[in-house]
Amino acid sequence: MLLYAEDDRDQAVLVLEDLKTIAPTRSIVLEEELPLGKYKEFDLNYIIEKCRYVLILATENFNEDAVGRYRANIVLRNFIMQNQARLAPLWLKAKTDRTVAHEIAVLTGLSYYLYDRSGRSKTSRLFVDSFRKMLEAA
């Protein structure tokens, strides 16, 4: 599942397309595609049972999105209590971890900003390999 700030929806759709291209056999969805998500309900039990990972589109907008941060904190708290590392930020820009909320910045994330759609660069392959490795570990 991909969590994002409401103002980042267009970017989230593009990132989702890229992630689906990288891992076509995995079901990766936006939050509102989950049951009840579009009604602003947040079914933590469903997320815990059905989602291997919760990815956060870590942007400056996410800091200002109270609902998104609240939901991320609920999931983070639950995963900490269960000793599970299933929440990962996707960094869209280098050094974004310095501008996002501390509870997100301290998590090990994925450097999406390294990715290019051609997939030819070494840095792009680093992101792809890291993302696939994370999925395989789940």
C-alpha positions in Angstrom: 0.0 0.0 0.0 1.2 3.5 -0.8 0.4 6.3 1.7 0.8 9.9 0.4 -0.2 13.5 1.1 -3.4 14.5 -0.6 -1.5 17.2 -2.5 0.9 14.5 -3.9 -1.8 12.3 -5.5 -0.6 12.9 -9.1 3.0 12.0 -8.1 1.7 9.0 -6.1 0.0 7.6 -9.3 3.2 8.0 -11.3 5.3 6.3 -8.6 2.7 3.5 -8.3 3.0 2.9 -12.1 6.7 2.6 -11.7 6.5 0.3 -8.8 4.1 -2.0 -10.7 6.5 -2.0 -13.6 9.4 -3.0 -11.4 7.3 -5.7 -9.6 4.5 -6.7 -11.9 3.6 -9.9 -9.9 3.0 -7.9 -6.7 -0.2 -6.1 -5.8 0.7 -2.5 -5.0 -2.2 -0.1 -4.5 -2.9 3.4 -3.4 -4.5 3.7 0.0 -7.9 4.7 -1.4 -7.9 1.4 -3.4 -8.2 -0.6 -0.1 -11.6 -1.3 1.2 -13.2 1.8 2.6 -10.1 3.9 1.9 -11.9 6.3 -0.4 -14.3 7.1 2.5 -11.5 8.2 4.7 -11.9 5.1 6.9 -8.7 3.5 8.0 -8.9 -0.2 8.7 -5.7 -1.0 10.5 -6.6 -4.6 10.9 -7.0 -5.0 7.2 -3.7 -3.3 6.6 -1.9 -5.5 9.1 -3.4 -8.7 7.7 -3.2 -8.0 4.0 -0.4 -5.5 3.3 3.1 -6.8 3.4 4.5 -3.3 3.3 3.2 0.2 3.8 5.2 2.6 1.6 5.1 6.3 2.3 5.7 8.9 -0.4 8.0 11.0 1.8 7.6 14.6 0.7 7.4 18.0 2.3 3.7 17.8 1.6 3.4 14.7 3.8 4.6 16.8 6.7 1.6 19.1 6.3 -0.9 16.3 5.7 -2.3 15.7 9.2 -4.4 12.7 8.2 -1.6 11.0 6.3 0.9 11.5 9.1 -1.7 10.3 11.6 -2.3 7.1 9.6 1.5 6.5 9.2 1.9 6.9 12.9 -0.8 4.4 13.7 0.8 1.8 11.3 4.3 2.6 12.6 3.2 2.2 16.2 1.5 -1.1 15.5 4.5 -2.5 13.6 6.8 -1.4 16.4 4.7 -3.2 18.9 4.7 -6.3 16.8 8.5 -5.9 16.1 7.9 -5.8 12.3 9.8 -3.6 9.8 7.0 -3.2 7.3 6.9 0.6 6.9 9.3 2.2 4.4 9.5 5.8 3.1 10.1 6.4 -0.6 12.5 9.3 -0.9 11.6 11.4 -3.9 14.5 13.8 -3.5 18.0 13.4 -2.1 18.2 14.5 1.5 14.4 14.6 1.9 14.9 12.8 5.3 16.1 16.2 6.6 12.7 17.9 5.8 10.1 15.3 6.7 8.8 14.4 10.1 11.3 12.8 12.4 9.2 9.6 12.8 9.4 9.0 9.1 13.0 10.3 8.6 14.5 7.7 11.0 13.1 4.8 9.0 15.2 2.9 6.4 13.7 4.0 3.1 14.2 3.5 -0.6 15.8 6.2 -2.8 13.2 6.5 -5.5 14.9 9.6 -6.8 17.6 7.3 -8.2 15.1 5.6 -10.4 14.8 6.4 -14.1 12.2 4.8 -16.4 14.9 3.7 -18.9 16.4 1.5 -16.2 19.8 1.8 -17.8 21.7 3.7 -15.1 23.5 2.1 -12.2 21.6 4.2 -9.7 18.3 3.1 -11.2 19.3 -0.5 -10.8 20.3 0.2 -7.2 16.7 1.4 -6.5 15.2 -1.5 -8.4 17.3 -4.1 -6.6 16.6 -2.6 -3.2 12.9 -2.5 -3.9 12.8 -6.1 -5.1 15.0 -7.3 -2.2 12.6 -5.6 0.3 9.6 -7.3 -1.3 11.3 -10.7 -1.3 12.1 -10.4 2.4 8.4 -9.9 3.3 
